[in-house]
Amino acid sequence: MAKTSAENIFSDDHLDILKEIGSMGTAHAATALSTMVNKKVTMPVPNVSWTDFHNIANFVGGPENIIVGILVSLSGNIQGMMMHLMELDAAHNIAELIIGTPPPKDKLNFGVMERSVIEEVGNIMLSSYLGSLAGLTNSQIKPSIPYMSVDMANAILSVPASEFGRMADKMLFIESQISIENVKFSGCFVLVPNLHSFYRILRALGVE
Amino acid sequence: MPGKANMIVVGMADLNATKSPGVLTTLGLGSCVGIALYDPHMKVAGLAHIMLPDSKAIHNNSNHAKFADTALVKLVAQMERLGAKRASLKAKIAGGAQMFAFNATNENLRVGDRNVEATKRILKEMGIPLIAEETGASFGRTVELYAEDGKFLIKAIGQGIRVL
């Protein structure tokens, strides 16, 4: 059998399945987040696409826009990394909504509490999605603790891009939206399995 | 980069070359390395934005600009077509940061270091002297390379501008 090219591998059907995983994941995430912050949290079904790296940078405001990235590395049957991306203002606003302290004057600075809240929100969203993915692919996925970085979009995206760059110039891109007490925050995820795990996911989706 | 007519943007896993008064730029280098070459006599500059150290270790390697080894060969050839002499080329590099504070045992998470190491090794093999660098640390960098004089400008968030 010919090795499947990673460039154009996902059909609309496969993306629908990945979207379904996203849908289950966000339902879990909304519940978990709502419990954590004791506020009403809703999340619409996310858009999922197999997207060129450059489009992801544009989605978060362009290659040099300063963004917040929360990264977990994955071990277990599915290895690689997953990242949650938010624009700087969204991250500060979420922290303000949850802990009630106004954003600092220097937006590049995050206080210890702010940082911890933002990492935890990212962590909940990532873990919820990964939980659904583990179920569907009958895999064990162990996420690391979350790591946060604040920098230019391209610089942050270079981390998953170089992981995925081994196979293709695209990433699995999941557009996310959180509403906390009816205030909307846009962000996105990228999922970057390593080559072996990539094929495991494909097999689970019925692709060979 | 807005506002500068002679500025050529080099994307990630991309490369380009230009003659004076051309300027090359690449935005937001993270773990990637920006390799700047220039020929001071012919005033020809070349810039590559590489993502990974070694094309031979990888199955999907058709994009030569993605890897330190193949990008450098291609970049030198492109500069020679613009009149540069290989023996006059000088190199400056930037990037190779570790963007997340991993306690990294996973080699993929320290790809920045490996990109820098590979770039230096290949420059040495090709006999191109590395005359300046700003690599490592944990922040992103945007760079500009001026074909006129080989000036290599580095911008990072909250750190001002440095010139190599």
Chai-1 contact restraints between the chains, C-beta under 6 A:
chainA,res_idxA,chainB,res_idxB,connection_type,confidence,min_distance_angstrom,max_distance_angstrom,comment,restraint_id
A,P63,B,L27,contact,1.0,0.0,6.0,A-B,restraint_1
A,P63,B,G28,contact,1.0,0.0,6.0,A-B,restraint_2
A,E64,B,L27,contact,1.0,0.0,6.0,A-B,restraint_3
A,E64,B,G28,contact,1.0,0.0,6.0,A-B,restraint_4
A,L71,B,F100,contact,1.0,0.0,6.0,A-B,restraint_5
A,L108,B,G158,contact,1.0,0.0,6.0,A-B,restraint_6
A,Y147,B,F100,contact,1.0,0.0,6.0,A-B,restraint_7
A,Y147,B,A101,contact,1.0,0.0,6.0,A-B,restraint_8
A,S149,B,M99,contact,1.0,0.0,6.0,A-B,restraint_9
A,S149,B,F100,contact,1.0,0.0,6.0,A-B,restraint_10
A,D151,B,F139,contact,1.0,0.0,6.0,A-B,restraint_11
A,D151,B,G140,contact,1.0,0.0,6.0,A-B,restraint_12
A,D151,B,I157,contact,1.0,0.0,6.0,A-B,restraint_13
A,M152,B,G28,contact,1.0,0.0,6.0,A-B,restraint_14
A,M152,B,G140,contact,1.0,0.0,6.0,A-B,restraint_15
A,N154,B,L27,contact,1.0,0.0,6.0,A-B,restraint_16
A,N154,B,G28,contact,1.0,0.0,6.0,A-B,restraint_17
A,A155,B,G28,contact,1.0,0.0,6.0,A-B,restraint_18
A,A155,B,G30,contact,1.0,0.0,6.0,A-B,restraint_19
A,A155,B,M99,contact,1.0,0.0,6.0,A-B,restraint_20
A,A155,B,G140,contact,1.0,0.0,6.0,A-B,restraint_21
A,I156,B,M99,contact,1.0,0.0,6.0,A-B,restraint_22
A,S158,B,G30,contact,1.0,0.0,6.0,A-B,restraint_23
A,S158,B,S31,contact,1.0,0.0,6.0,A-B,restraint_24
A,S158,B,C32,contact,1.0,0.0,6.0,A-B,restraint_25
A,V159,B,S31,contact,1.0,0.0,6.0,A-B,restraint_26
A,V159,B,M99,contact,1.0,0.0,6.0,A-B,restraint_27
A,S162,B,S31,contact,1.0,0.0,6.0,A-B,restraint_28
A,S162,B,M51,contact,1.0,0.0,6.0,A-B,restraint_29
A,S162,B,L52,contact,1.0,0.0,6.0,A-B,restraint_30
A,S162,B,V111,contact,1.0,0.0,6.0,A-B,restraint_31
A,E163,B,N108,contact,1.0,0.0,6.0,A-B,restraint_32
A,G165,B,M51,contact,1.0,0.0,6.0,A-B,restraint_33
A,G165,B,L52,contact,1.0,0.0,6.0,A-B,restraint_34
A,R166,B,I58,contact,1.0,0.0,6.0,A-B,restraint_35
A,M167,B,N60,contact,1.0,0.0,6.0,A-B,restraint_36
